[in-house]
Amino acid sequence: MAINIDEAIKIILDLEIFTNYEILPIESACNRISAQEIKAQISLPRFNNSAMDGYAILYKNKDEILNVVDTIFAGDDNHRVLENNQAIKIMTGARIPENCTAIVPKENCTEIETKKIKILKDVQEFQHIRYIGEDIQIDETLLSIGDEINFSKITLLASQGVSHIKVYKKPKVNVFASGEELKLHYQYAQDYQIYNSNTPTFISRCEELSCEVTFMGQAKDSIESIKALVENSLDADLIITSGGVSVGDADFTKDAFEQLNYVKLIEGIKIKPGKPTVLGKIGKTYILNLPGNPLAASLIFELFGRLIIQKLLGSNELHHGFILGKLKETLNTRKGKTTILPGYFDGEYFYTEQKRSPGMVSTLSRCNSFIVFDENIEIIKEDSLVKIIPINWKFFSKEKKDFLTHE
């Protein structure tokens, strides 16, 4: 029996996942999920240091002529202390004298005579001093289990002298094709036949999402052929296929699964497009059987399949985020079923894609996001705020836009 979207998501979020880990150099860990918590072992800055090239002074002497008595470079282990009416020339990042109470940029000073300076501008007490721990404190959590590692997280790790990190292994995903009426893209198709676009789509999308993906081949139209492919794919965390789950006479996938100790978790979702979506498991391997129609299959994968992938990756981010934007034109839809509408978000407006029949293959090539209408909605008017879920989100534009925020 078909279930609603909230029930489907709850089932996915409650899936039991078995994750393994490996240890990688931090430079190889981008886009991976941390399998360990990392706390800071070093305060940053490690010592009070200068934020500018200039002069270290005692604030009380700011109006005096100052004698320049030393120079401290970044990396120097210089512990000289300032005395009355003294200044020390200092470079950005250098340790400041213990009793220094201000750094004066060199351009705000003038040299009166050799090694004597006068400050030309107002000075604020403690200006341009970077203090111990103001960036990172010892024992501060830098990375939690389940966090995705990106370039900025690698910055944190490197700043602490961390060279290797424990990450979850990439989930293994096996994809196979079913249905002899479809030809793979490297086969010859007669003018009455069509190419299978779903299988390459799932393979490439799962690779984009940091999975290890294997194409297992194409099953013939028989229960035995599909069973053999499934049995050969059970080394994976997830099997993805499409089609073969309706009630037609030539749909063998469902019957094949049921002969292999298959446990049903979801059998249909009250959503348009994509109602004939099935999720189950055999042993520890989950099986996601998506609709045969290309657009329906891709949208269902973005809404539900990506959550499964997030679980398999070990991520602690398991809920769809969204951006609020305005609807470009009034939309009408039927009540009674949750509806997915693909489109393009330009940073302000969401443009609903006009060609969105479930069997179309060109639609998502023009889209970067989608919206999901509640089952009770019949109309949403132009300029209404909608919740936009990204698909591919580098968010550059073909057109020049003013990205500066103005008053």
C-alpha positions as CSV (number, residue, x, y, z in Angstrom):
1,M,0.0,0.0,0.0
2,A,1.3,3.5,-0.9
3,I,2.3,5.7,2.0
4,N,2.7,9.4,2.3
5,I,5.9,11.4,1.9
6,D,6.5,11.8,5.7
7,E,6.1,8.1,6.3
8,A,8.5,7.3,3.5
9,I,11.1,9.7,4.9
10,K,10.8,8.3,8.4
11,I,11.4,4.8,7.1
12,I,14.6,6.0,5.3
13,L,15.8,7.9,8.3
14,D,15.3,4.8,10.5
15,L,17.3,2.5,8.2
16,E,19.9,0.4,10.0
17,I,23.3,1.2,8.3
18,F,26.5,-0.7,8.7
19,T,29.5,1.7,8.0
20,N,33.2,0.8,7.8
21,Y,36.0,3.3,7.9
22,E,39.5,3.9,6.4
23,I,42.3,6.3,7.2
24,L,43.3,8.9,4.6
25,P,45.7,11.8,4.3
26,I,43.7,15.0,4.9
27,E,44.4,16.2,1.3
28,S,42.5,13.1,0.0
29,A,39.6,13.5,2.4
30,C,37.6,16.2,0.6
31,N,33.9,15.3,0.3
32,R,34.3,12.4,2.6
33,I,32.5,11.9,6.0
34,S,34.4,12.0,9.2
35,A,34.3,8.9,11.3
36,Q,36.0,10.5,14.3
37,E,35.6,13.5,16.5
38,I,38.6,15.9,16.5
39,K,39.2,18.4,19.2
40,A,41.8,21.2,19.1
41,Q,45.1,20.4,20.7
42,I,46.5,23.8,20.0
43,S,45.1,27.3,20.6
44,L,45.1,29.6,17.7
45,P,46.8,32.0,17.8
46,R,49.3,30.1,19.9
47,F,50.7,33.3,21.2
48,N,49.7,37.0,21.2
49,N,50.9,38.4,17.8
50,S,50.7,41.4,15.6
51,A,48.0,41.8,13.0
52,M,50.0,44.4,11.1
53,D,53.5,45.5,10.1
54,G,54.2,48.3,12.4
55,Y,55.4,49.2,15.9
56,A,54.6,47.6,19.3
57,I,54.1,50.2,21.9
58,L,52.8,50.9,25.4
59,Y,49.5,52.6,24.9
60,K,50.3,55.2,27.6
61,N,53.2,56.4,25.4
62,K,51.2,57.0,22.3
63,D,51.7,60.8,22.3
64,E,55.5,60.6,23.0
65,I,58.5,60.4,20.7
66,L,59.5,56.8,20.9
67,N,62.9,55.1,20.7
68,V,62.9,52.1,18.4
69,V,65.0,49.5,20.3
70,D,64.5,46.2,18.4
71,T,62.9,44.4,15.5
72,I,60.8,41.2,15.8
73,F,60.1,39.1,12.7
74,A,57.5,36.4,12.4
75,G,59.0,33.2,13.7
76,D,61.4,35.0,16.1
77,D,61.6,33.6,19.6
78,N,62.0,37.2,21.0
79,H,60.9,37.8,24.6
80,R,62.0,41.4,24.9
81,V,59.7,43.6,27.1
82,L,58.9,47.2,26.3
83,E,60.2,50.0,28.7
84,N,58.8,53.5,29.0
85,N,58.9,55.5,25.7
86,Q,60.2,52.6,23.7
87,A,58.8,51.0,20.5
88,I,59.8,47.7,18.8
89,K,59.4,47.4,15.1
90,I,57.3,44.3,14.4
91,M,56.1,42.2,11.5
92,T,52.7,40.6,10.9
93,G,52.4,37.4,12.8
94,A,55.3,38.0,15.1
95,R,55.0,37.5,18.8
96,I,54.4,40.8,20.6
97,P,56.3,41.9,23.7
98,E,54.5,40.6,26.8
99,N,53.5,44.0,28.0
100,C,52.6,45.5,24.6
101,T,49.2,47.3,24.6
102,A,48.9,48.4,21.0
103,I,50.3,47.9,17.6
104,V,50.6,51.0,15.4
105,P,50.7,50.4,11.6
106,K,54.0,51.7,10.1
107,E,52.1,54.0,7.7
108,N,50.6,55.8,10.8
109,C,54.1,56.8,12.0
110,T,56.8,59.1,10.9
111,E,60.5,58.8,11.6
112,I,61.8,61.9,13.4
113,E,65.4,60.8,13.3
114,T,67.3,57.5,13.2
115,K,65.4,55.0,15.4
116,K,63.0,57.6,16.7
117,I,59.3,57.7,15.7
118,K,56.2,59.9,16.3
119,I,52.7,58.5,15.9
120,L,50.6,60.6,13.6
121,K,47.1,59.1,14.1
122,D,44.8,58.2,17.0
123,V,45.6,54.9,18.7
124,Q,43.1,52.6,20.3
125,E,44.3,50.6,23.3
126,F,45.0,46.9,22.3
127,Q,44.5,47.6,18.6
128,H,45.9,45.2,16.0
129,I,46.7,42.6,18.5
130,R,45.7,39.0,17.9
131,Y,45.3,37.2,21.2
132,I,45.9,33.6,22.2
133,G,42.9,31.4,21.4
134,E,40.7,34.1,19.9
135,D,40.4,31.9,16.7
136,I,40.5,28.4,18.2
137,Q,40.5,27.3,21.9
138,I,42.1,24.1,23.1
139,D,39.5,21.3,23.3
140,E,37.1,23.1,20.9
141,T,35.4,20.6,18.7
142,L,36.7,21.0,15.1
143,L,35.1,18.0,13.5
144,S,32.2,15.8,14.7
145,I,31.4,12.2,13.6
146,G,29.2,12.5,10.5
147,D,30.6,15.9,9.3
148,E,31.4,16.3,5.7
149,I,35.0,17.3,5.1
150,N,35.6,20.2,2.7
151,F,38.5,22.5,2.0
152,S,37.8,24.7,5.1
153,K,37.7,21.6,7.4
154,I,41.0,20.6,6.0
155,T,42.3,24.1,6.9
156,L,41.3,23.4,10.5
157,L,43.0,20.0,10.5
158,A,46.2,21.3,9.0
159,S,46.3,24.1,11.5
160,Q,46.4,21.5,14.3
161,G,49.1,19.4,12.7
162,V,46.6,16.6,11.8
163,S,47.9,14.7,8.8
164,H,45.5,11.7,8.6
165,I,41.9,11.3,9.4
166,K,39.5,8.4,9.8
167,V,36.6,8.6,7.3
168,Y,33.7,6.3,6.4
169,K,34.3,4.2,3.4
170,K,32.4,5.2,0.3
171,P,29.1,3.2,0.1
172,K,29.1,0.6,-2.6
173,V,26.2,1.0,-5.1
174,N,25.4,-1.6,-7.7
175,V,23.2,-0.6,-10.7
176,F,21.6,-2.9,-13.2
177,A,19.2,-2.5,-16.1
178,S,16.0,-4.5,-16.6
179,G,13.7,-4.7,-19.6
180,E,14.8,-6.0,-23.0
181,E,12.7,-3.4,-24.7
182,L,15.4,-0.8,-23.8
183,K,18.8,-0.7,-25.4
184,L,21.9,0.4,-23.6
185,H,23.6,3.4,-25.1
186,Y,26.4,1.4,-26.6
187,Q,24.0,-1.0,-28.4
188,Y,22.3,-0.5,-31.7
189,A,18.7,0.5,-31.4
190,Q,16.1,-0.1,-34.1
191,D,13.8,2.8,-35.0
192,Y,11.0,1.2,-32.9
193,Q,13.3,0.8,-29.8
194,I,14.5,3.4,-27.2
195,Y,17.7,3.8,-25.3
196,N,18.0,3.2,-21.5
197,S,18.9,6.6,-20.0
198,N,18.1,5.7,-16.4
199,T,21.0,3.4,-15.7
200,P,23.7,5.9,-16.8
201,T,21.9,8.6,-14.9
202,F,22.0,6.7,-11.6
203,I,25.6,5.6,-12.1
204,S,26.8,9.1,-12.8
205,R,24.7,10.7,-10.1
206,C,25.8,8.2,-7.4
207,E,29.4,8.9,-8.4
208,E,28.8,12.6,-8.0
209,L,27.5,11.9,-4.5
210,S,30.8,10.1,-3.5
211,C,29.7,6.5,-4.0
212,E,31.6,3.6,-5.5
213,V,29.3,2.5,-8.3
214,T,29.4,-0.7,-10.4
215,F,27.2,-1.4,-13.5
216,M,26.1,-5.0,-13.1
217,G,24.7,-5.5,-16.6
218,Q,21.2,-5.8,-18.1
219,A,18.8,-8.5,-17.2
220,K,16.7,-10.4,-19.7
221,D,13.0,-10.5,-19.3
222,S,12.8,-13.4,-17.0
223,I,12.6,-13.9,-13.3
224,E,15.7,-16.2,-13.4
225,S,17.8,-13.5,-15.1
226,I,16.9,-10.8,-12.7
227,K,17.4,-13.1,-9.7
228,A,20.9,-13.9,-11.0
229,L,21.7,-10.2,-11.3
230,V,20.4,-9.4,-7.8
231,E,22.3,-12.3,-6.2
232,N,25.5,-11.1,-7.9
233,S,24.8,-7.6,-6.6
234,L,24.4,-8.4,-2.9
235,D,27.9,-7.3,-2.0
236,A,26.7,-3.7,-2.3
237,D,25.2,-1.5,0.3
238,L,22.5,-0.4,-2.2
239,I,21.1,-1.8,-5.4
240,I,19.4,0.6,-7.7
241,T,17.2,-0.3,-10.6
242,S,14.2,1.1,-12.3
243,G,11.0,-0.2,-13.9
244,G,9.4,-3.6,-13.5
245,V,7.3,-2.7,-10.5
246,S,3.9,-2.1,-12.0
247,V,1.2,-4.7,-12.7
248,G,2.0,-5.4,-16.4
249,D,2.4,-9.0,-17.6
250,A,6.1,-8.4,-18.5
251,D,7.2,-6.9,-15.2
252,F,9.5,-9.5,-13.6
253,T,11.6,-7.4,-11.2
254,K,9.1,-7.5,-8.3
255,D,8.5,-11.2,-8.5
256,A,12.3,-11.9,-8.7
257,F,12.9,-9.9,-5.5
258,E,10.1,-11.7,-3.6
259,Q,11.8,-15.0,-4.3
260,L,15.0,-13.9,-2.6
261,N,14.0,-13.3,1.0
262,Y,13.2,-9.7,0.2
263,V,11.8,-7.6,3.0
264,K,9.5,-4.7,1.8
265,L,10.0,-1.4,3.5
266,I,8.1,0.9,1.1
267,E,5.7,-0.2,-1.6
268,G,4.5,2.9,-3.3
269,I,4.5,6.6,-2.3
270,K,1.6,9.0,-2.6
271,I,3.5,11.4,-4.8
272,K,3.4,12.7,-8.3
273,P,5.4,11.7,-10.3
274,G,6.8,8.5,-8.9
275,K,4.1,6.6,-7.1
276,P,5.5,3.1,-8.1
277,T,8.6,3.5,-5.9
278,V,9.7,0.4,-3.9
279,L,12.4,0.1,-1.2
280,G,13.3,-3.1,0.5
281,K,16.3,-5.1,1.6
282,I,17.9,-8.5,1.2
283,G,20.2,-9.2,4.2
284,K,22.2,-6.0,4.7
285,T,21.7,-4.8,1.1
286,Y,19.0,-2.2,0.4
287,I,17.3,-2.2,-2.9
288,L,15.7,0.9,-4.4
289,N,13.5,0.2,-7.4
290,L,12.6,3.5,-9.0
291,P,9.8,4.2,-11.6
292,G,10.7,3.5,-15.2
293,N,9.8,6.9,-16.5
294,P,13.1,8.9,-16.6
295,L,12.0,12.2,-15.1
296,A,9.9,10.5,-12.4
297,A,12.9,8.2,-11.6
298,S,15.3,11.2,-11.3
299,L,13.0,13.3,-9.2
300,I,12.2,10.5,-6.8
301,F,16.0,9.7,-6.5
302,E,16.6,13.4,-5.6
303,L,13.9,13.4,-3.0
304,F,14.4,10.0,-1.4
305,G,17.4,8.3,-3.0
306,R,19.7,11.1,-1.9
307,L,18.6,10.6,1.7
308,I,19.5,6.9,1.5
309,I,22.9,7.9,0.1
310,Q,23.4,10.4,3.0
311,K,22.6,7.6,5.5
312,L,25.0,5.2,3.7
313,L,27.8,7.8,3.6
314,G,27.5,8.1,7.4
315,S,26.5,11.8,7.2
316,N,24.8,13.6,10.1
317,E,23.0,15.8,7.6
318,L,19.9,13.9,6.9
319,H,17.2,16.5,6.1
320,H,16.6,18.4,2.9
321,G,17.6,22.0,3.1
322,F,15.8,24.7,1.1
323,I,16.1,28.3,0.0
324,L,13.2,30.6,0.0
325,G,12.5,32.2,-3.4
326,K,9.7,33.8,-5.3
327,L,7.5,31.9,-7.8
328,K,7.8,33.5,-11.3
329,E,4.2,32.7,-12.4
330,T,1.0,31.4,-10.9
331,L,0.8,27.6,-10.7
332,N,-2.2,25.3,-10.5
333,T,-2.1,21.7,-9.4
334,R,-4.5,19.0,-8.3
335,K,-5.3,18.4,-4.6
336,G,-4.9,15.0,-3.1
337,K,-1.3,14.1,-3.9
338,T,2.1,15.6,-3.1
339,T,3.6,17.0,-6.3
340,I,7.2,17.5,-7.3
341,L,7.9,20.3,-9.8
342,P,11.3,20.8,-11.3
343,G,12.6,24.2,-12.4
344,Y,15.3,26.8,-12.4
345,F,16.1,29.1,-9.6
346,D,18.1,32.3,-10.6
347,G,18.7,33.5,-7.1
348,E,15.4,35.4,-6.8
349,Y,12.7,33.6,-8.9
350,F,11.9,30.0,-9.4
351,Y,10.9,29.2,-13.0
352,T,8.8,26.1,-13.3
353,E,10.0,23.9,-16.1
354,Q,7.2,23.7,-18.7
355,K,8.1,20.3,-20.1
356,R,7.7,18.0,-17.2
357,S,5.9,14.8,-18.3
358,P,7.2,11.9,-16.3
359,G,8.7,10.1,-19.3
360,M,10.7,13.1,-20.5
361,V,14.5,12.9,-20.5
362,S,15.5,16.6,-21.3
363,T,13.8,18.3,-18.4
364,L,16.4,18.1,-15.7
365,S,19.1,19.3,-18.1
366,R,17.5,22.7,-17.8
367,C,16.8,22.6,-14.1
368,N,18.9,23.2,-11.0
369,S,16.2,22.6,-8.3
370,F,12.7,21.6,-7.6
371,I,9.8,22.4,-5.3
372,V,7.4,20.0,-3.6
373,F,3.7,21.0,-3.3
374,D,1.7,19.8,-0.3
375,E,-1.2,17.6,-1.2
376,N,-3.8,20.2,-0.1
377,I,-2.5,22.9,-2.5
378,E,-4.5,23.9,-5.6
379,I,-3.0,27.2,-6.6
380,I,0.1,29.2,-5.7
381,K,0.2,32.7,-7.0
382,E,2.9,34.6,-8.8
383,D,5.5,36.1,-6.4
384,S,4.5,33.8,-3.6
385,L,7.4,32.5,-1.5
386,V,8.3,28.8,-2.2
387,K,10.8,26.4,-0.7
388,I,13.4,25.5,-3.3
389,I,15.4,22.3,-3.0
390,P,18.7,22.3,-4.9
391,I,19.8,19.6,-7.3
392,N,23.2,20.9,-8.5
393,W,24.2,23.9,-6.7
394,K,27.4,25.6,-7.8
395,F,25.2,28.6,-8.5
396,F,26.9,30.4,-11.2
397,S,24.9,32.1,-13.9
398,K,25.2,32.6,-17.7
399,E,24.1,36.2,-17.2
400,K,26.1,38.9,-15.3
401,K,24.4,39.8,-12.0
402,D,25.1,42.4,-9.4
403,F,26.1,40.3,-6.4
404,L,26.9,43.2,-4.2
405,T,24.6,43.9,-1.3
406,H,23.6,47.6,-1.4
407,E,22.0,49.8,1.3
